[in-house]
Amino acid sequence: MMTKKVFFLLFSFFLLSSLVVAQDVQKSDLHQRADAEAQKGTATSARSLYIHAFEEYVAKGQLQQGVECGTKAASMYSRDNLFKEAFEFLRRVDQTIDSNAKSTGANRAALHYQVTKERLQMYMKFRKADRAKEQMAIMESLANASNDEAVKSDLLYNKTVYYYSFGFTDKGNATFKEMASKLTALKEYDKVDKVYKTLIANGRKSNSAGLVAQSYSSYMAWKDSVSALKSADEIKALKQRIADDEAVISDKDSSLTTRQAIIVSLCILAVALAAVLVFGGFVLMRYILLTRKQKKAIQLANENNALKAKFISNISAQLDPTLQKLDGRIPEVKALQDFSKHIQTLATVENMDDDAVAKEDTAMQSFCEELVEGIRGKLKKDVTLSVNVPKMTANINQEYVSHILRHLLSNAAQYTPEGGHITLDFKKRGPHTHQFLVSDTGCGIPEEQRDDLFKPFLTVRDLTTGDGLGLPICKQMALKMKGDLELDPTFSKGTRFILDLHS
């Protein structure tokens, strides 16, 4: 358990620290787009963009930025439980570092350190203590070889998290003290914040009420005092500035009037700074109150949307008996009947409990070939249809997967011109992850329509040309299977949809 002495050391080093000045590193367009996709949580798109950014940086000789993107791409693989691909890509990054003639021994060690750190994160996620220990030893060797104080400080932080994560509390306490003294000079508050959170999490996992209580109490005290600590740093800096200015004035001009005027000016500046800090506190409190109101508004909006969906479904169900009595051979009547069915299907899927989606082992090759045969009659002249599915079984919900793939293949048949090509691929991406890909060589989907592709009821439509509910229904079915359906933004030869499933 972390001692009170360690917490006091941490509190003291904050009192001695001042504000951190961060340097922005110019990122390429691909790098910025990858960061944006990662922020949105679209791991597949972010991973593809990070890989392209890695290759672009390496081609330009910008190895440090390339390694950063490479490790992030591996992290995106790990997020989707594609651990084999993640480790293979990290080996590729290591090989790229070794093959670069321009990198020196120390620089090369610092880059390998970043790659090894990503491996450590994955082994810690697996709770593989022995393998994580091996990575820590490699990281320590690389940090020493890099001769870089920033890397050595980062090593201390990761060692602290490693020790606490695997229950080596005494070693964690000792490393924490060493790390605190280093961070005092570097003024890196965020890393200490992460260590606090790791301590609290580990206390909960190990059911150590004492560790949780002590860690949480100290953490909340630190959080509450951050503003005061920063203000104290600024006041200290301001006092130093006053002292320096007085010394300069004393050297250049012994005039008491001039010296007093400058001191008064600095005092006014101090009062103004204090006023700004008070105003900043007021703005922060107002922001917190507005955020709480917004959360309540969002919750209310979600409840209203659920009621609206149920209301629309009820109306559709009441209209359906009447619509079925009309002549379905009339295009407009047929469009209304289909629209009513689609609304009921969408509402049923949205309101279904996730645990209600049953799965069964399915022979994928025959399953996919049967789906493809069902759309051959819809193909235009000379359109080729390929199926790339290995002989294997997968645990899936046949009804939902059939519905999604049949809709995607039908759309592909509709929009693929004569002489074009349609492909259905099935791939195993991990121990419990499978992926269907439906690709065509059609005209593609315009950029401005992609964001709203899976959103229903956005535009007023002529129902005889389609009601726009096909893809939203497919999206909801994929989510109910604990998967996802996305448009591949990197595919440029037509259109490709990716259906990810997790068993």
Rosetta blueprint (number, residue, H / E / L):
1 M L
2 M L
3 T L
4 K H
5 K H
6 V H
7 F H
8 F H
9 L H
10 L H
11 F H
12 S H
13 F H
14 F H
15 L H
16 L H
17 S L
18 S L
19 L L
20 V L
21 V L
22 A L
23 Q L
24 D L
25 V L
26 Q L
27 K L
28 S L
29 D H
30 L H
31 H H
32 Q H
33 R H
34 A H
35 D H
36 A H
37 E H
38 A H
39 Q H
40 K H
41 G L
42 T L
43 A H
44 T H
45 S H
46 A H
47 R H
48 S H
49 L H
50 Y H
51 I H
52 H H
53 A H
54 F H
55 E H
56 E H
57 Y H
58 V H
59 A H
60 K L
61 G L
62 Q L
63 L H
64 Q H
65 Q H
66 G H
67 V H
68 E H
69 C H
70 G H
71 T H
72 K H
73 A H
74 A H
75 S H
76 M H
77 Y H
78 S H
79 R H
80 D L
81 N L
82 L L
83 F H
84 K H
85 E H
86 A H
87 F H
88 E H
89 F H
90 L H
91 R H
92 R H
93 V H
94 D H
95 Q H
96 T H
97 I H
98 D H
99 S H
100 N L
101 A L
102 K L
103 S L
104 T L
105 G H
106 A H
107 N H
108 R H
109 A H
110 A H
111 L H
112 H H
113 Y H
114 Q H
115 V H
116 T H
117 K H
118 E H
119 R H
120 L H
121 Q H
122 M H
123 Y H
124 M H
125 K H
126 F H
127 R L
128 K L
129 A H
130 D H
131 R H
132 A H
133 K H
134 E H
135 Q H
136 M H
137 A H
138 I H
139 M H
140 E H
141 S H
142 L H
143 A H
144 N H
145 A H
146 S H
147 N L
148 D L
149 E H
150 A H
151 V H
152 K H
153 S H
154 D H
155 L H
156 L H
157 Y H
158 N H
159 K H
160 T H
161 V H
162 Y H
163 Y H
164 Y H
165 S H
166 F L
167 G L
168 F L
169 T H
170 D H
171 K H
172 G H
173 N H
174 A H
175 T H
176 F H
177 K H
178 E H
179 M H
180 A H
181 S H
182 K H
183 L H
184 T H
185 A H
186 L H
187 K L
188 E L
189 Y H
190 D H
191 K H
192 V H
193 D H
194 K H
195 V H
196 Y H
197 K H
198 T H
199 L H
200 I H
201 A H
202 N H
203 G H
204 R H
205 K H
206 S L
207 N L
208 S L
209 A H
210 G H
211 L H
212 V H
213 A H
214 Q H
215 S H
216 Y H
217 S H
218 S H
219 Y H
220 M H
221 A H
222 W H
223 K H
224 D H
225 S H
226 V H
227 S H
228 A H
229 L H
230 K H
231 S H
232 A H
233 D H
234 E H
235 I H
236 K H
237 A H
238 L H
239 K H
240 Q H
241 R H
242 I H
243 A H
244 D H
245 D H
246 E H
247 A H
248 V H
249 I H
250 S H
251 D H
252 K H
253 D L
254 S L
255 S L
256 L H
257 T H
258 T H
259 R H
260 Q H
261 A H
262 I H
263 I H
264 V H
265 S H
266 L H
267 C H
268 I H
269 L H
270 A H
271 V H
272 A H
273 L H
274 A H
275 A H
276 V H
277 L H
278 V H
279 F H
280 G H
281 G H
282 F H
283 V H
284 L H
285 M H
286 R H
287 Y H
288 I H
289 L H
290 L H
291 T H
292 R H
293 K H
294 Q H
295 K H
296 K H
297 A H
298 I H
299 Q H
300 L H
301 A H
302 N H
303 E H
304 N H
305 N H
306 A H
307 L H
308 K H
309 A H
310 K H
311 F H
312 I H
313 S H
314 N H
315 I H
316 S H
317 A H
318 Q H
319 L H
320 D H
321 P H
322 T H
323 L H
324 Q H
325 K H
326 L L
327 D L
328 G L
329 R L
330 I L
331 P H
332 E H
333 V H
334 K H
335 A H
336 L H
337 Q H
338 D H
339 F H
340 S H
341 K H
342 H H
343 I H
344 Q H
345 T H
346 L H
347 A H
348 T H
349 V H
350 E H
351 N H
352 M L
353 D L
354 D H
355 D H
356 A H
357 V L
358 A L
359 K L
360 E E
361 D E
362 T E
363 A E
364 M H
365 Q H
366 S H
367 F H
368 C H
369 E H
370 E H
371 L H
372 V H
373 E H
374 G L
375 I L
376 R H
377 G H
378 K H
379 L L
380 K L
381 K L
382 D L
383 V L
384 T E
385 L E
386 S E
387 V E
388 N E
389 V L
390 P L
391 K L
392 M L
393 T E
394 A E
395 N E
396 I E
397 N L
398 Q H
399 E H
400 Y H
401 V H
402 S H
403 H H
404 I H
405 L H
406 R H
407 H H
408 L H
409 L H
410 S H
411 N H
412 A H
413 A H
414 Q H
415 Y H
416 T L
417 P L
418 E L
419 G L
420 G L
421 H E
422 I E
423 T E
424 L E
425 D E
426 F E
427 K E
428 K E
429 R E
430 G E
431 P L
432 H L
433 T E
434 H E
435 Q E
436 F E
437 L E
438 V E
439 S E
440 D E
441 T L
442 G L
443 C L
444 G L
445 I L
446 P L
447 E H
448 E H
449 Q H
450 R H
451 D L
452 D L
453 L L
454 F L
455 K L
456 P L
457 F L
458 L L
459 T L
460 V L
461 R L
462 D L
463 L H
464 T H
465 T H
466 G L
467 D L
468 G L
469 L L
470 G H
471 L H
472 P H
473 I H
474 C H
475 K H
476 Q H
477 M H
478 A H
479 L H
480 K H
481 M L
482 K L
483 G L
484 D E
485 L E
486 E E
487 L E
488 D L
489 P L
490 T L
491 F L
492 S L
493 K L
494 G L
495 T E
496 R E
497 F E
498 I E
499 L E
500 D E
501 L E
502 H E
503 S L
